[in-house]
């Protein structure tokens, strides 16, 4: 018998490797792109025309429209300047009062109750100021009207006035001026003055109401403003912005502290020398002292004039001496220490900023001048100088 050789099954891997590799299939061409918006517009509304020519006429006409729009915006801002100033003052006060709201929140009060407490405190201060100022004005006006005949008799008994009347006919001119038409004009002037007073009260109440609304929505407004900044720079802008807001709040606290010191010092001095209405005059000094650089002088002039008029020459001179000495102490001791701790602004920068603010925006400019300088210094130190160093 012949020997049978066993058959070995071929390895499938080797068989598969030996098989010829099929050639790659050619890539199918991409489908034709869909009709874009331009071809769609061409089919529906016709073929778009060529862009407008950049002729000097078209460029000049476009520039003219831009100038006209800018002028219209300028007129709109000019017409609404008084309202915009009130809104700006309310924002400034809200920024300055927000630290007080935050402090009340740290003590456990909700945001709404904290805002209500701060607003109530502001209203109480305003009411106290009005109660201190209005009664003396009404009393002095009534006393002037009541004693006016006595003043006229004293003027007639004066030899100097009689001589002046013989030379310049002062009394005759006064009598001719006191006609019905002139009295009507004077009454109209009084009504105009009353309108000014009520207008000022309306503006004050408007600022108070807007300040309370801004305080209630302060966090939303702040975060909403930061969202307008690109996300890559938002963290740094928020840090710098919060520091600027903190400096404004510190300036407000420092200014209120300086005004309180001035008012209390004036009240103590007037009580000692015996000037009438010391509390009302102290309120005037405190309010005027809120105006940087020039407010203290205004308050000193008012109080010294009242001292000369009501208490004699000696008391008036004492008032002048007191305010000269106190202003030196305030300018060189109190103000620098308070403001250096609050906003860290040099004396020269504060003086220049106050003068420039008064020239541009009056009293409002004087109030915001020092916080503005502090903000500019912060931006220069944290943004401009590092960029110059990297360049």
FENZI-V584301 format. One record per residue. RES is the residue in one small letter. SS is DSSP state (alpha for helix, beta for strand, coil for the rest). PHI is phi as a letter, one per 30 degrees, with the letter a starting at -180 (none if undefined). PSI is psi as a letter, one per 20 degrees, with the letter a starting at -180 (none if undefined). Layout:
BEGIN
RES_SS_PHI_PSI, RES_SS_PHI_PSI
END
This chain:
BEGIN
x_coil_none_p, x_coil_d_q, x_coil_d_p, x_coil_d_p, x_coil_d_p, x_coil_d_p, x_coil_d_p, x_coil_c_p, x_coil_d_p, x_coil_d_q, x_coil_d_p, x_alpha_d_h, x_alpha_d_g, x_alpha_d_h, x_alpha_d_g, x_alpha_d_h, x_alpha_d_h, x_alpha_d_h, x_coil_d_q, x_coil_d_p, x_coil_d_p, x_coil_d_q, x_coil_d_q, x_coil_d_q, x_coil_d_p, x_coil_d_p, x_coil_d_p, x_coil_d_p, x_coil_d_q, x_coil_d_q, x_coil_d_q, x_coil_e_p, x_coil_d_q, x_coil_d_q, x_coil_d_p, x_coil_d_a, x_alpha_d_h, x_alpha_d_g, x_alpha_d_h, x_alpha_d_g, x_alpha_d_h, x_alpha_d_h, x_alpha_d_h, x_alpha_c_g, x_alpha_c_j, x_coil_j_r, x_coil_d_p, x_coil_d_q, x_coil_d_r, x_coil_d_q, x_coil_d_q, x_coil_d_q, x_coil_d_q, x_coil_d_l, x_coil_d_q, x_alpha_e_h, x_alpha_d_g, x_alpha_d_g, x_alpha_d_g, x_alpha_d_h, x_alpha_d_g, x_alpha_d_g, x_alpha_d_h, x_alpha_d_g, x_alpha_d_h, x_alpha_d_g, x_alpha_d_h, x_alpha_d_g, x_alpha_d_g, x_alpha_d_h, x_alpha_d_h, x_alpha_d_g, x_alpha_d_h, x_alpha_d_g, x_alpha_d_h, x_alpha_d_g, x_alpha_d_h, x_alpha_d_h, x_alpha_d_h, x_coil_c_k, x_alpha_d_g, x_alpha_d_g, x_alpha_d_g, x_alpha_d_h, x_alpha_d_g, x_alpha_d_g, x_alpha_d_g, x_alpha_d_g, x_alpha_d_g, x_alpha_d_g, x_alpha_d_g, x_alpha_d_g, x_alpha_d_h, x_alpha_d_g, x_alpha_d_h, x_alpha_d_h, x_alpha_d_i, x_alpha_d_h, x_alpha_e_h, x_alpha_d_h, x_alpha_d_g, x_alpha_d_h, x_alpha_d_g, x_alpha_d_h, x_alpha_d_h, x_alpha_d_h, x_coil_d_j, x_coil_j_i, x_coil_d_q, x_coil_d_r, x_alpha_d_g, x_alpha_d_g, x_alpha_d_h, x_alpha_d_g, x_alpha_d_g, x_alpha_d_h, x_alpha_d_g, x_alpha_d_g, x_alpha_d_h, x_alpha_d_h, x_alpha_d_g, x_alpha_d_g, x_alpha_d_h, x_alpha_d_g, x_alpha_d_g, x_alpha_d_g, x_alpha_d_h, x_alpha_d_h, x_alpha_d_g, x_alpha_d_g, x_alpha_d_h, x_alpha_d_h, x_alpha_c_h, x_alpha_d_g, x_alpha_e_g, x_alpha_d_h, x_alpha_d_g, x_alpha_d_g, x_alpha_d_g, x_alpha_d_h, x_alpha_d_g, x_alpha_d_h, x_alpha_d_h, x_alpha_d_g, x_alpha_d_h, x_alpha_d_h, x_alpha_c_j, x_alpha_e_g, x_alpha_d_h, x_alpha_d_h, x_alpha_d_h, x_alpha_d_g, x_alpha_d_g, x_alpha_d_h, x_alpha_d_h, x_alpha_d_h, x_alpha_d_i, x_coil_d_p, x_alpha_d_h, x_alpha_d_g, x_alpha_d_h, x_alpha_d_h, x_alpha_d_g, x_alpha_d_h, x_alpha_d_h, x_alpha_d_h, x_alpha_d_g, x_alpha_c_j, x_coil_h_l, x_alpha_d_g, x_alpha_d_h, x_alpha_d_g, x_alpha_d_h, x_alpha_d_g, x_alpha_d_h, x_alpha_d_h, x_alpha_d_h, x_coil_d_l, x_coil_c_r, x_alpha_d_g, x_alpha_d_g, x_alpha_d_h, x_alpha_d_h, x_alpha_d_g, x_alpha_d_h, x_alpha_d_h, x_alpha_d_h, x_alpha_d_h, x_alpha_d_h, x_alpha_d_g, x_alpha_d_h, x_alpha_d_h, x_alpha_d_h, x_alpha_d_h, x_alpha_d_h, x_alpha_d_g, x_alpha_d_g, x_alpha_d_h, x_alpha_d_h, x_alpha_d_g, x_alpha_d_g, x_alpha_d_g, x_alpha_d_g, x_alpha_d_g, x_alpha_d_h, x_alpha_d_g, x_alpha_d_g, x_alpha_d_g, x_alpha_d_g, x_alpha_d_h, x_alpha_d_g, x_alpha_d_g, x_alpha_d_g, x_alpha_d_h, x_alpha_d_g, x_alpha_d_h, x_coil_c_k, x_alpha_d_g, x_alpha_d_g, x_alpha_d_g, x_alpha_d_g, x_alpha_d_g, x_alpha_d_h, x_alpha_d_h, x_alpha_d_h, x_alpha_d_h, x_coil_d_i, x_coil_d_i, x_coil_d_q, x_coil_e_q, x_alpha_d_h, x_alpha_d_h, x_alpha_c_j, x_alpha_d_h, x_alpha_d_g, x_alpha_d_g, x_alpha_d_h, x_alpha_d_h, x_alpha_d_g, x_alpha_d_g, x_alpha_d_g, x_alpha_d_h, x_alpha_d_h, x_alpha_d_g, x_alpha_d_h, x_alpha_d_h, x_alpha_d_h, x_alpha_d_g, x_alpha_d_h, x_alpha_d_h, x_alpha_d_g, x_alpha_d_g, x_alpha_d_g, x_alpha_d_g, x_alpha_d_g, x_alpha_d_h, x_alpha_d_g, x_alpha_d_g, x_alpha_d_h, x_alpha_d_g, x_alpha_d_g, x_alpha_d_g, x_alpha_d_g, x_alpha_d_g, x_alpha_d_g, x_alpha_d_g, x_alpha_d_g, x_alpha_d_g, x_alpha_d_g, x_alpha_d_h, x_alpha_d_h, x_alpha_d_g, x_alpha_d_i, x_coil_i_k, x_coil_d_q, x_coil_d_q, x_coil_h_l, x_alpha_d_h, x_alpha_d_g, x_alpha_d_g, x_alpha_d_h, x_alpha_d_h, x_alpha_d_g, x_alpha_d_g, x_alpha_d_g, x_alpha_d_g, x_alpha_d_g, x_alpha_d_h, x_alpha_d_i, x_coil_d_h, x_coil_d_o, x_coil_d_q, x_coil_i_g, x_coil_c_i, x_alpha_d_h, x_alpha_d_h, x_alpha_d_g, x_alpha_d_g, x_alpha_d_h, x_alpha_d_h, x_alpha_d_g, x_alpha_d_g, x_alpha_d_g, x_alpha_d_h, x_alpha_d_g, x_alpha_d_h, x_alpha_d_g, x_alpha_d_g, x_alpha_d_h, x_alpha_c_h, x_alpha_b_j, x_coil_j_r, x_alpha_d_g, x_alpha_d_g, x_alpha_d_h, x_alpha_d_g, x_alpha_d_h, x_alpha_d_h, x_alpha_d_g, x_alpha_d_g, x_alpha_d_g, x_alpha_e_g, x_alpha_d_h, x_alpha_d_g, x_alpha_d_g, x_alpha_d_h, x_alpha_d_h, x_alpha_d_g, x_alpha_d_g, x_alpha_d_g, x_alpha_d_h, x_alpha_c_i, x_alpha_b_g, x_alpha_d_g, x_alpha_d_g, x_alpha_d_g, x_alpha_d_g, x_alpha_d_g, x_alpha_d_h, x_alpha_d_h, x_alpha_d_h, x_alpha_d_g, x_coil_c_i, x_coil_h_l, x_coil_c_p, x_coil_d_q, x_alpha_d_g, x_alpha_d_g, x_alpha_d_h, x_alpha_d_g, x_alpha_d_g, x_alpha_d_g, x_alpha_d_g, x_alpha_d_g, x_alpha_d_g, x_alpha_d_h, x_alpha_d_h, x_alpha_d_g, x_alpha_d_h, x_alpha_d_g, x_alpha_b_j, x_coil_i_c, x_alpha_d_h, x_alpha_d_g, x_alpha_d_h, x_alpha_d_h, x_alpha_d_h, x_alpha_c_i, x_alpha_d_g, x_alpha_d_g, x_alpha_d_h, x_alpha_d_g, x_alpha_d_g, x_alpha_d_g, x_alpha_d_g, x_alpha_d_g, x_alpha_d_g, x_alpha_d_g, x_alpha_d_g, x_alpha_d_g, x_alpha_d_h, x_alpha_c_i, x_alpha_c_g, x_alpha_d_g, x_alpha_d_g, x_alpha_d_h, x_alpha_d_h, x_alpha_d_h, x_alpha_d_h, x_alpha_d_h, x_coil_d_none
END
